[in-house]
């Protein structure tokens, strides 16, 4: 065997190399198709051109963005909207390096994205050389940011490596995995067995222990003021229908974590946000049993121990549905852990409750007060600057007018800094699908999230739903080139951009730290930018509106026109940096261990 021409040496593989068989790139697609994956994101290079052509010929949606980080964010959004693992690839060297922000984001956001990387032939990679073009050892760069890193060094390892990547991405706490293959492997041909049925390779839908379920049911039945604490994974596992049944049987308030801001159909009137809804704070302080679903119980909910949870801590009981047993009891003690997949455990718990319970003591007041607060905030926003005087549109008014125009069946995508804080408080719609970066805090993900979610949703359902990106100028500029992807695909995506030509949240930090009149170094940029003109230059519709009353009609015109659009809305920079609602409560997320 020559050093330059290695032969397969694995003795345990179920595959054999065979001329005239299935090429490795086709086998990779076979394995992902078995998981129901239909969308592929990445910028093709020689390692992936065969994969892309074959995927498209099979009816996949193949999306080539303008930056590898954007490809990763698109894939992450695809995993969120479909509830399945997603697939993304990057070229060797700088392509994989560019993708690192998305890989790290997927790790923190618990997003099961499988990243594929090209690489030099192993015999070339392992040589001692200098000055090699577009080369770096990629696994050491990536392995600390993924749950699993593997390489298909020989063609007959294809099944075992891809299956392991899928299994690990979807088991325990979901997260990203990485697989690379050398350029000499991709075209090798295999004698392959039939691909096993869908979901064979991932460990999901595991039920909880029967005794613990009975114990949890008894606690709920005995409670006077139970609540459901609903997190990010309820949406990403597509467990909304099961959670609705449980909530109706428990007859209790539903409290959203910062990551769980997608509203479940049929529960909109009893669902409000933790911290940013006064009604939710009252419900938390009064509750005697918490059923926590799909949440890490992290800083944005004060670990379930501090601040609003502190009163009643000694008597309150916690039931925690968690797929990863190592997460039980980390951030707070748990009375009844239900270890298993939400998709299995929530129906089990519903069945254990039988015919259901009478309304929780505070449910009616919670629903009444929560909606009244939203209505009052909407009215309060009308007293803010509307852009007709010497002051531009207040951010609160911007949020109210934009979200009032949100299509009922649409996908909401959120991005930004200060504008997101305003959005938590003033949002006037209750979308069933919300995509945003809630844990990692990675701004600039909005446009790739929007395109990735919408394209994956179309591939999954065959239907085209409208999308609305509510964002700010600084964040929108991160990946503004991806607006071209929306144009290319003719997506009904309306981007409503709050423009104050500054990093609003950071300007506020300067003012709170040093006082008014201090230099705000590094936070301001050119006021010559026109996002409506950029949109037109990329082939989208653009509109510039100066007053609050123009926002809703401009959005309506954009949807009626079809395709992507950008609405440029000048907002008041002073209000945006200094008047963020409930900012003091937001800051408590960063005060670990304090009351």
C-alpha positions as CSV (number, residue, x, y, z in Angstrom):
1,X,0.0,0.0,0.0
2,X,1.6,3.3,-1.1
3,X,1.7,6.2,1.3
4,X,-0.1,8.4,-1.2
5,X,-3.0,6.0,-2.0
6,X,-4.5,4.6,1.3
7,X,-7.0,1.8,1.2
8,X,-9.9,1.3,3.6
9,X,-8.7,-0.7,6.6
10,X,-11.7,-0.6,9.0
11,X,-12.8,-4.2,9.7
12,X,-16.0,-3.5,11.5
13,X,-17.9,-1.4,9.0
14,X,-21.1,-2.6,7.5
15,X,-20.2,-0.9,4.2
16,X,-17.7,-2.0,1.6
17,X,-16.0,0.0,-1.1
18,X,-17.4,-1.1,-4.5
19,X,-17.0,0.4,-8.0
20,X,-20.3,1.1,-9.5
21,X,-21.9,1.5,-6.0
22,X,-23.3,4.5,-4.2
23,X,-20.9,7.5,-4.0
24,X,-20.2,8.8,-0.5
25,X,-22.0,12.1,-1.1
26,X,-25.2,10.3,-2.1
27,X,-25.0,8.1,1.0
28,X,-24.6,11.1,3.2
29,X,-27.8,12.5,1.7
30,X,-29.6,9.2,2.1
31,X,-28.8,9.2,5.9
32,X,-30.1,12.7,6.4
33,X,-33.2,12.1,4.3
34,X,-34.0,9.3,6.7
35,X,-34.3,12.0,9.3
36,X,-36.7,14.0,7.3
37,X,-34.2,16.7,6.4
38,X,-34.9,18.5,3.2
39,X,-32.9,21.7,3.4
40,X,-29.1,22.3,2.9
41,X,-27.2,25.5,3.6
42,X,-23.7,26.5,2.5
43,X,-21.4,28.0,-0.1
44,X,-20.4,25.2,-2.6
45,X,-16.7,24.4,-3.1
46,X,-15.1,21.3,-4.7
47,X,-15.9,19.2,-1.7
48,X,-19.6,20.0,-1.9
49,X,-20.6,20.7,-5.5
50,X,-21.6,17.0,-6.0
51,X,-23.6,17.1,-2.8
52,X,-25.5,20.2,-3.8
53,X,-26.4,19.0,-7.3
54,X,-27.6,15.7,-6.0
55,X,-29.6,17.3,-3.2
56,X,-31.3,19.7,-5.6
57,X,-32.1,16.8,-8.0
58,X,-33.9,15.1,-5.1
59,X,-36.1,18.1,-4.4
60,X,-34.1,19.5,-1.5
61,X,-34.0,23.2,-0.9
62,X,-30.4,24.2,-1.4
63,X,-29.5,27.7,-0.1
64,X,-26.2,29.4,-0.8
65,X,-25.8,32.6,1.3
66,X,-23.1,35.2,1.2
67,X,-21.2,34.3,4.3
68,X,-20.6,31.0,6.1
69,X,-21.7,32.4,9.5
70,X,-25.0,33.3,7.9
71,X,-25.3,29.7,6.5
72,X,-24.9,28.4,10.0
73,X,-27.5,30.8,11.4
74,X,-29.9,29.8,8.6
75,X,-29.5,26.1,9.5
76,X,-30.1,26.9,13.2
77,X,-33.3,28.7,12.4
78,X,-34.3,25.7,10.2
79,X,-33.8,23.3,13.2
80,X,-36.0,25.6,15.3
81,X,-38.9,25.8,12.9
82,X,-39.0,22.1,11.9
83,X,-38.1,20.4,15.2
84,X,-35.5,18.3,13.4
85,X,-31.7,18.4,13.1
86,X,-30.5,20.8,10.3
87,X,-27.6,20.5,7.9
88,X,-25.0,23.1,7.0
89,X,-21.6,22.9,5.3
90,X,-18.5,25.0,4.9
91,X,-15.4,24.9,2.8
92,X,-12.1,24.0,4.3
93,X,-10.0,26.6,6.1
94,X,-11.5,30.0,6.1
95,X,-15.0,28.7,5.4
96,X,-15.1,26.7,8.6
97,X,-13.4,29.6,10.5
98,X,-16.2,31.9,9.2
99,X,-18.7,29.5,10.5
100,X,-17.4,29.4,14.0
101,X,-19.8,32.1,15.4
102,X,-22.8,30.0,14.3
103,X,-21.3,26.8,15.7
104,X,-20.7,28.5,19.0
105,X,-24.2,30.0,18.9
106,X,-25.8,26.6,18.3
107,X,-23.9,25.2,21.3
108,X,-25.2,27.9,23.7
109,X,-28.7,27.9,22.1
110,X,-28.9,24.0,22.2
111,X,-29.6,23.8,18.5
112,X,-29.0,20.4,16.8
113,X,-27.2,21.5,13.6
114,X,-24.8,19.1,11.9
115,X,-22.0,21.0,10.3
116,X,-20.1,19.4,7.4
117,X,-16.6,20.5,6.6
118,X,-14.3,19.8,3.7
119,X,-10.7,18.9,4.3
120,X,-7.5,17.9,2.5
121,X,-6.9,14.2,1.9
122,X,-5.7,12.7,5.2
123,X,-2.3,11.8,3.8
124,X,-1.9,15.4,2.8
125,X,-3.3,16.9,6.0
126,X,-0.9,14.9,8.2
127,X,2.3,15.8,6.4
128,X,4.7,18.3,7.8
129,X,4.6,21.3,5.4
130,X,4.7,25.0,5.4
131,X,2.8,27.5,3.2
132,X,-0.3,25.3,2.4
133,X,-3.2,27.2,0.7
134,X,-6.5,27.4,2.5
135,X,-5.5,24.9,5.2
136,X,-5.9,24.6,8.9
137,X,-6.5,21.6,11.2
138,X,-10.2,22.1,11.7
139,X,-11.2,19.6,14.4
140,X,-9.0,21.3,17.1
141,X,-10.6,24.6,16.2
142,X,-14.1,23.3,16.4
143,X,-14.2,20.3,18.9
144,X,-14.7,22.4,22.1
145,X,-17.8,24.0,20.5
146,X,-19.6,20.9,19.5
147,X,-21.0,17.8,21.2
148,X,-19.2,15.5,18.7
149,X,-16.5,15.9,16.2
150,X,-15.7,13.2,13.7
151,X,-14.0,12.6,10.4
152,X,-14.9,10.2,7.5
153,X,-11.3,9.2,6.9
154,X,-12.3,6.2,4.8
155,X,-15.5,5.8,2.7
156,X,-16.7,2.8,4.6
157,X,-17.0,4.9,7.8
158,X,-19.7,7.1,6.3
159,X,-22.7,5.5,8.0
160,X,-21.1,5.2,11.5
161,X,-19.9,8.7,11.6
162,X,-23.0,10.4,10.2
163,X,-25.2,8.3,12.5
164,X,-23.2,9.2,15.5
165,X,-23.4,12.9,14.6
166,X,-27.2,12.7,14.4
167,X,-27.5,10.6,17.6
168,X,-25.4,12.9,19.7
169,X,-26.9,16.1,18.2
170,X,-30.4,15.0,19.3
171,X,-29.8,13.1,22.5
172,X,-29.6,14.7,26.0
173,X,-29.4,18.4,25.6
174,X,-29.4,19.0,21.9
175,X,-26.6,20.8,20.2
176,X,-24.3,21.0,17.2
177,X,-22.0,18.3,15.9
178,X,-19.3,18.4,13.3
179,X,-18.2,15.9,10.5
180,X,-15.5,16.5,8.0
181,X,-14.4,14.4,5.1
182,X,-11.2,14.5,3.0
183,X,-11.5,15.5,-0.6
184,X,-10.3,12.1,-1.7
185,X,-13.3,10.3,-0.1
186,X,-16.3,12.2,-1.4
187,X,-16.5,10.4,-4.8
188,X,-15.6,6.9,-3.5
189,X,-18.4,4.4,-4.1
190,X,-19.9,2.0,-1.6
191,X,-22.0,-1.2,-1.5
192,X,-24.6,0.1,0.9
193,X,-27.5,-1.6,2.8
194,X,-31.0,0.0,2.7
195,X,-31.2,3.1,4.9
196,X,-33.2,2.4,8.1
197,X,-36.5,4.2,8.7
198,X,-36.6,7.8,9.9
199,X,-35.6,8.7,13.4
200,X,-33.7,5.4,13.9
201,X,-30.5,7.1,14.7
202,X,-31.5,9.7,17.2
203,X,-32.5,9.0,20.8
204,X,-35.8,10.9,21.3
205,X,-39.3,10.4,22.6
206,X,-38.1,8.7,25.8
207,X,-40.8,8.6,28.5
208,X,-40.4,9.3,32.2
209,X,-40.5,6.9,35.1
210,X,-44.0,5.9,36.0
211,X,-43.7,6.4,39.8
212,X,-42.3,9.9,39.3
213,X,-45.2,10.7,37.0
214,X,-47.7,9.6,39.6
215,X,-45.9,11.7,42.2
216,X,-45.9,14.8,39.9
217,X,-49.6,14.3,39.2
218,X,-50.5,14.2,42.9
219,X,-48.5,17.4,43.5
220,X,-50.4,19.2,40.7
221,X,-53.8,17.9,41.8
222,X,-53.1,19.2,45.4
223,X,-51.9,22.6,44.2
224,X,-54.0,25.8,44.6
225,X,-51.9,27.9,42.3
226,X,-49.9,25.8,39.9
227,X,-48.1,27.4,36.9
228,X,-46.5,26.1,33.7
229,X,-43.1,27.6,33.0
230,X,-42.6,27.2,29.3
231,X,-39.1,27.5,27.7
232,X,-37.4,27.5,24.3
233,X,-37.5,23.7,23.8
234,X,-41.3,23.6,23.8
235,X,-41.2,25.4,20.4
236,X,-38.1,23.7,19.0
237,X,-39.5,20.2,19.7
238,X,-42.8,21.2,18.2
239,X,-44.6,20.2,21.5
240,X,-47.2,23.0,21.4
241,X,-50.2,20.7,21.0
242,X,-49.2,18.5,23.9
243,X,-48.4,21.4,26.1
244,X,-51.8,23.0,25.3
245,X,-53.5,19.8,26.5
246,X,-51.5,19.8,29.7
247,X,-52.1,23.5,30.3
248,X,-55.9,23.1,29.8
249,X,-55.9,20.1,32.2
250,X,-53.9,22.0,34.8
251,X,-56.2,25.0,34.2
252,X,-53.4,27.4,35.1
253,X,-51.3,30.4,34.0
254,X,-48.6,29.8,31.4
255,X,-45.4,31.9,32.0
256,X,-42.9,32.3,29.1
257,X,-39.2,32.4,29.7
258,X,-37.2,34.8,27.6
259,X,-36.5,32.0,25.2
260,X,-40.0,30.6,25.1
261,X,-41.8,33.6,23.4
262,X,-43.6,31.6,20.8
263,X,-47.3,31.5,21.8
264,X,-49.0,28.1,21.7
265,X,-52.3,28.1,19.7
266,X,-55.2,28.1,22.1
267,X,-53.2,29.4,25.1
268,X,-52.6,33.0,23.9
269,X,-55.0,34.5,26.5
270,X,-53.4,32.8,29.5
271,X,-49.7,33.3,28.4
272,X,-47.5,36.2,29.5
273,X,-43.8,36.8,29.8
274,X,-41.7,36.3,33.0
275,X,-40.4,39.7,34.3
276,X,-41.8,41.8,31.5
277,X,-45.4,41.2,32.5
278,X,-46.5,42.3,36.0
279,X,-49.2,39.7,35.9
280,X,-46.5,37.0,35.5
281,X,-44.6,38.3,38.5
282,X,-47.7,38.1,40.6
283,X,-48.4,34.5,39.4
284,X,-44.9,33.5,40.1
285,X,-44.9,34.9,43.6
286,X,-48.2,33.2,44.4
287,X,-47.6,29.8,42.9
288,X,-47.2,26.7,45.0
289,X,-46.3,24.2,42.2
290,X,-44.1,24.9,39.1
291,X,-44.1,22.6,36.1
292,X,-41.0,23.6,34.1
293,X,-40.8,22.6,30.5
294,X,-38.0,23.0,28.0
295,X,-36.0,25.5,29.9
296,X,-32.6,25.5,31.5
297,X,-33.8,27.5,34.5
298,X,-31.0,29.9,33.9
299,X,-30.2,33.6,34.6
300,X,-33.2,35.0,32.7
301,X,-35.5,33.2,35.2
302,X,-33.2,34.0,38.1
303,X,-32.5,30.2,38.4
304,X,-36.0,29.7,39.8
305,X,-34.7,30.8,43.2
306,X,-34.0,34.5,43.4
307,X,-36.0,37.7,43.2
308,X,-39.6,36.9,42.3
309,X,-39.2,33.3,43.3
310,X,-37.7,34.0,46.7
311,X,-41.0,34.5,48.5
312,X,-42.6,31.1,49.0
313,X,-39.4,29.2,48.1
314,X,-39.6,27.0,51.2
315,X,-43.1,25.7,50.3
316,X,-43.1,25.8,46.5
317,X,-42.7,22.4,44.7
318,X,-40.9,22.0,41.4
319,X,-41.6,19.5,38.7
320,X,-38.9,19.6,36.0
321,X,-39.2,17.8,32.6
322,X,-35.6,17.5,31.3
323,X,-34.1,15.2,28.7
324,X,-30.6,15.5,30.1
325,X,-30.4,13.9,33.6
326,X,-27.2,15.7,34.4
327,X,-29.1,19.0,34.3
328,X,-31.4,18.0,37.1
329,X,-30.7,20.0,40.3
330,X,-27.9,22.1,38.9
331,X,-29.4,25.5,39.1
332,X,-31.9,24.8,41.8
333,X,-33.2,21.7,43.8
334,X,-36.0,19.8,42.0
335,X,-38.7,17.9,43.9
336,X,-39.9,15.7,41.1
337,X,-37.6,15.3,38.1
338,X,-39.2,13.8,35.0
339,X,-36.3,12.6,32.9
340,X,-37.3,12.2,29.3
341,X,-38.2,13.9,26.0
342,X,-40.9,16.6,26.2
343,X,-42.6,14.9,23.3
344,X,-43.2,11.8,25.4
345,X,-43.3,13.1,29.0
346,X,-45.9,15.9,28.5
347,X,-48.5,13.5,27.1
348,X,-47.7,11.1,29.9
349,X,-48.3,13.8,32.5
350,X,-51.6,14.8,30.8
351,X,-52.8,11.3,31.0
352,X,-51.8,11.0,34.6
353,X,-54.0,14.0,35.4
354,X,-57.1,12.3,34.2
355,X,-60.1,14.6,33.4
356,X,-58.4,17.7,34.5
357,X,-58.5,20.2,37.4
358,X,-60.7,23.2,38.4
359,X,-59.2,26.6,37.5
360,X,-56.2,27.6,39.5
361,X,-57.1,30.2,42.1
362,X,-55.4,33.1,40.4
363,X,-56.0,32.1,36.7
364,X,-58.9,34.5,36.0
365,X,-57.1,37.5,37.5
366,X,-53.9,36.6,35.7
367,X,-55.6,36.5,32.4
368,X,-57.5,39.8,33.0
369,X,-54.6,41.7,34.4
370,X,-52.1,40.5,31.8
371,X,-54.2,41.5,28.9
372,X,-55.1,44.8,30.5
373,X,-51.4,45.6,31.0
374,X,-50.7,44.9,27.3
375,X,-53.7,47.1,26.3
376,X,-52.5,49.9,28.6
377,X,-49.0,49.8,27.2
378,X,-50.4,50.0,23.7
379,X,-52.3,53.1,24.7
380,X,-49.4,54.5,26.6
381,X,-47.2,54.2,23.4
382,X,-49.7,56.5,21.7
383,X,-48.6,59.3,24.0
384,X,-45.0,58.9,22.8
385,X,-43.4,60.8,20.0
386,X,-44.9,59.8,16.6
387,X,-42.4,61.6,14.4
388,X,-44.6,64.5,13.5
389,X,-42.8,67.1,15.6
390,X,-39.1,67.8,16.1
391,X,-38.5,64.4,17.6
392,X,-38.4,61.1,15.7
393,X,-40.6,58.1,16.4
394,X,-40.2,56.8,19.9
395,X,-39.1,53.1,20.0
396,X,-42.1,52.1,22.1
397,X,-44.4,53.5,19.4
398,X,-42.3,51.8,16.7
399,X,-42.8,48.4,18.4
400,X,-46.5,48.9,18.9
401,X,-47.2,50.0,15.3
402,X,-45.0,47.3,13.7
403,X,-46.4,44.4,15.8
404,X,-50.0,45.5,15.4
405,X,-49.4,44.9,11.6
406,X,-48.0,41.4,12.1
407,X,-49.8,38.8,10.0
408,X,-51.7,36.3,12.2
409,X,-50.2,33.3,10.6
410,X,-46.7,34.7,10.2
411,X,-43.2,33.9,11.5
412,X,-41.8,36.6,13.8
413,X,-38.1,37.1,13.8
414,X,-36.5,39.4,16.4
415,X,-33.0,41.0,16.5
416,X,-31.3,44.0,18.0
417,X,-30.3,45.4,21.4
418,X,-32.3,48.2,22.9
419,X,-35.2,47.6,20.4
420,X,-35.5,44.1,21.7
421,X,-35.9,45.3,25.3
422,X,-38.7,47.6,24.0
423,X,-40.2,44.7,22.2
424,X,-40.4,42.5,25.3
425,X,-42.7,45.1,26.9
426,X,-44.7,46.7,24.1
427,X,-45.3,43.8,21.7
428,X,-48.9,43.9,20.5
429,X,-49.1,40.5,18.8
430,X,-48.9,36.9,20.0
431,X,-47.1,34.9,17.2
432,X,-47.1,31.1,17.3
433,X,-43.6,31.0,15.8
434,X,-40.8,33.3,17.1
435,X,-37.2,33.0,16.1
436,X,-34.5,34.9,17.9
437,X,-31.2,34.5,19.7
438,X,-32.2,34.4,23.4
439,X,-29.3,32.8,25.2
440,X,-26.1,33.7,23.4
441,X,-27.1,37.3,22.7
442,X,-25.6,37.2,19.2
443,X,-27.1,40.2,17.5
444,X,-27.1,40.3,13.7
445,X,-28.7,36.8,13.3
446,X,-32.1,38.3,12.3
447,X,-31.8,38.2,8.5
448,X,-30.2,34.7,8.2
449,X,-32.7,33.4,10.9
450,X,-35.5,34.8,8.8
451,X,-34.5,33.3,5.5
452,X,-33.5,30.0,7.1
453,X,-36.7,29.6,9.0
454,X,-38.9,30.6,6.1
455,X,-37.2,28.4,3.6
456,X,-37.2,25.4,5.9
457,X,-40.8,26.0,6.7
458,X,-41.7,26.0,3.0
459,X,-39.8,22.8,2.5
460,X,-41.4,21.1,5.5
461,X,-45.1,22.2,4.9
462,X,-45.2,23.1,1.2
463,X,-46.8,26.5,2.2
464,X,-45.4,30.0,2.2
465,X,-46.0,32.0,5.3
466,X,-45.2,35.7,5.7
467,X,-42.3,36.6,7.9
468,X,-41.6,39.8,9.8
469,X,-38.2,40.8,11.0
470,X,-38.3,43.5,13.7
471,X,-34.8,44.8,14.1
472,X,-32.5,47.8,14.6
473,X,-30.1,49.3,12.2
474,X,-26.8,48.2,13.8
475,X,-27.9,44.6,13.9
476,X,-29.4,44.7,10.4
477,X,-26.0,45.7,9.0
478,X,-24.3,42.5,10.3
479,X,-25.6,40.2,7.5
480,X,-27.5,42.7,5.2
481,X,-26.2,40.8,2.1
482,X,-28.5,37.9,3.0
483,X,-31.4,40.1,1.9
484,X,-30.4,39.0,-1.6
485,X,-31.2,35.4,-0.6
486,X,-34.8,36.6,0.3
487,X,-34.9,38.3,-3.1
488,X,-33.6,35.3,-4.9
489,X,-36.3,33.1,-3.2
490,X,-39.0,35.8,-3.4
491,X,-39.8,35.4,0.3
492,X,-42.7,37.5,1.7
493,X,-40.3,38.9,4.4
494,X,-40.9,42.4,5.7
495,X,-38.0,43.9,7.6
496,X,-39.0,46.7,9.8
497,X,-35.8,48.6,10.8
498,X,-35.6,51.0,13.7
499,X,-32.8,53.5,12.7
500,X,-31.0,55.8,15.1
501,X,-27.4,55.4,13.6
502,X,-26.0,54.3,16.9
503,X,-25.5,51.3,19.2
504,X,-28.5,52.3,21.3
505,X,-28.0,50.0,24.3
506,X,-24.3,50.8,24.5
507,X,-25.0,54.6,24.3
508,X,-27.2,54.0,27.3
509,X,-24.4,52.2,29.1
510,X,-22.1,55.2,28.6
511,X,-24.8,57.6,29.9
512,X,-25.5,55.5,33.0
513,X,-21.8,55.0,33.7
514,X,-20.4,58.5,33.1
515,X,-23.5,60.8,33.0
516,X,-24.9,63.0,30.3
517,X,-22.5,64.9,28.0
518,X,-19.7,62.3,28.1
519,X,-18.1,61.1,24.9
520,X,-19.7,57.9,23.7
521,X,-16.7,56.5,21.9
522,X,-17.4,53.8,19.3
523,X,-21.1,53.9,19.4
524,X,-22.2,56.2,16.6
525,X,-21.9,55.8,12.9
526,X,-22.9,57.6,9.6
527,X,-26.4,59.1,9.4
528,X,-26.2,58.9,5.6
529,X,-27.3,55.2,5.4
530,X,-30.7,54.6,3.8
531,X,-31.9,51.0,4.3
532,X,-34.8,51.4,1.9
533,X,-32.3,52.3,-0.9
534,X,-30.0,49.4,0.0
535,X,-33.1,47.2,-0.3
536,X,-33.8,48.5,-3.7
537,X,-30.2,48.0,-4.8
538,X,-30.5,44.3,-3.7
539,X,-33.7,43.9,-5.6
540,X,-36.2,44.2,-2.7
541,X,-38.9,46.8,-2.1
542,X,-37.8,49.7,0.1
543,X,-39.9,52.3,1.8
544,X,-38.9,55.3,4.1
545,X,-41.4,56.3,6.7
546,X,-41.0,59.2,9.1
547,X,-44.2,59.0,11.3
548,X,-45.7,56.2,13.4
549,X,-49.0,56.3,11.5
550,X,-47.2,55.4,8.3
551,X,-45.6,52.2,9.7
552,X,-48.7,49.9,9.5
553,X,-49.8,51.0,6.0
554,X,-46.2,50.6,4.7
555,X,-46.1,47.0,6.1
556,X,-49.5,46.2,4.5
557,X,-48.3,47.6,1.2
558,X,-45.2,45.5,1.4
559,X,-47.1,42.2,2.0
560,X,-49.6,43.1,-0.7
561,X,-46.8,43.7,-3.2
562,X,-45.2,40.3,-2.4
563,X,-41.5,39.4,-2.0
564,X,-39.1,41.0,0.5
565,X,-39.2,44.5,1.7
566,X,-37.4,46.9,4.0
567,X,-39.2,49.6,6.0
568,X,-36.7,52.3,7.2
569,X,-38.1,54.1,10.3
570,X,-36.1,56.9,11.9
571,X,-36.4,56.5,15.7
572,X,-35.5,58.9,18.6
573,X,-31.9,58.1,19.6
574,X,-32.3,59.7,23.0
575,X,-35.4,57.7,23.9
576,X,-33.9,54.5,22.5
577,X,-30.8,54.7,24.7
578,X,-32.3,56.2,27.8
579,X,-35.9,55.0,28.1
580,X,-35.7,51.2,27.7
581,X,-38.7,49.8,29.7
582,X,-38.0,47.7,32.7
583,X,-34.3,47.9,32.0
584,X,-33.6,47.5,35.7
585,X,-35.3,44.1,35.5
586,X,-33.4,43.1,32.4
587,X,-30.1,43.9,34.1
588,X,-30.9,41.4,36.9
589,X,-30.3,38.6,34.5
590,X,-26.6,39.3,34.8
591,X,-26.6,39.4,38.6
592,X,-26.0,35.8,39.4
593,X,-26.9,34.6,42.8
594,X,-28.5,37.9,44.0
595,X,-32.0,38.5,45.2
